[in-house]
Amino acid sequence: MSKIVFFCIPAHGHTNPTLEVVKELISRGNEVWYYSYNIMREKIQSTGAKFISCDDYDMEKKLNAKDSTRVGKDLAFSTKLLVDTTLALDEKVCREMEEIKPDCIVADSMALWGKAVALKLGIPFVSSTTTFAFNQYSARIMKQGFKDLVKMLLSMPKTSKQVKRLKDKGFPVNSIIDIIGNDNNTHTIVYTSPEFQPCSETFSEKYAFVGPSIRPATEEIEKKKEKLIYISMGTVNNDMMPFYRSCISALKETDYQVIMSVGNLVSVEDFGEIPENISVYYHIDQIAVLEKADVFVSHCGMNSVSESLYFGVPIVMIPQTSEQKGVAERVRELGAGIKVDKKKGTAVLDAIKEIWDNENYKKNAVKIAEDFRKCTGAKGAAEKILKACEEK
């Protein structure tokens, strides 16, 4: 029996893929502790893991509105925030690691405090990567990397200060790359297939492309018409009332059944009278809908895209962030979706019709699904983690 500690950020797209892995580890008789945030408490505890809250140490919660907009855009500022959180958690986590004595630490690629404490205490480490694995080759394919590299170089004097703060507290890091980057010597779980991952052949055997970790559906969705359209813009940047209204206007006269999930940032009551063929929810079981959907209109978060393609559902893509644009580019490249540049219901409807008229979109989505289903999934991820435990 091994003792395993997980660290993650408070994001559904980063947490959800790990849950089946945690269940698999526990089913094999291992003990799992999971450091996360109270918003994730219920779903983490449902796996049988011991939940440990990091809310009191969350530096992002203390930001003002202006600074919040800088997160993810300003590398130096984001690095400082991550280092602040790492140092805030340092004493607590180090003390508790001495008590738990874990055989392995598994940390989301964005939960830098997990990797930092593993380095500091010499505990075997596995990176949990819920987006594409990133190196110089995949960056080129994803049309990213160069601009990010320039930004990093320009901000290095500031990030160097953050590295010094970590070194002063005993963390064995020489550059910010030691924390934010994974080289070919780091055990890494990537929740996609080698076929969907750009340039998968350029990564070492330390990387395990295990495919999406798909949970079972928890609801039953009734398909009332021949074609079902599902619309969801994720759980973060979804304050998009004009877009939702535009979609309703464009789709109300069609023969489609439309299910729309809008999140908590808008009020369903503000939509007024909703057409008979359209249903609007704050939240719905996405897996249950995608099992029966014909087209998914999505923001292109990696988790949502993986779930859609797992069920062979082609995608109308409206990415919002650079990461989502990278995912959308890969889907477009493999012919399983159409990118829409305008947040208008008419553009969405045109893309849906194009998918209907060209059966290759469905065929390509099914091909990706077949590749996903050949992967080792949660069992393969668990094997990777247990192999790392043996290195202690």
Secondary structure, 3 states (H helix, E strand, C coil): CCEEEEECCCCHHHHHHHHHHHHHHHHCCCEEEEEECHHHHHHHHCCCCEEEECHHHCHHHHCCHHHHCCCCCCHHHHHHHHHHHHHHHHHHHHHHHHHHCCCEEEEECCCHHHHHHHHHHCCCEEEEECCCCCCHHHHHHCCCCHHHHHHHHHHHHHHHHHHHHHHHCCCCCCCCHHHHCCCCCCEEEECCCCCCCCCHHHCCCCEEECCCCCCCCCCCCCCCCCCEEEEECCCCCCCCHHHHHHHHHHHCCCCCEEEEECCCCCCHHHHCCCCCCEEEECCCCHHHHHCCCCEEEECCCHHHHHHHHHCCCCEEECCCCHHHHHHHHHHHHCCCEEECCCCCHHHHHHHHHHHHHCCHHHHHHHHHHHHHHHCCHHHHHHHHHHHHHCCC
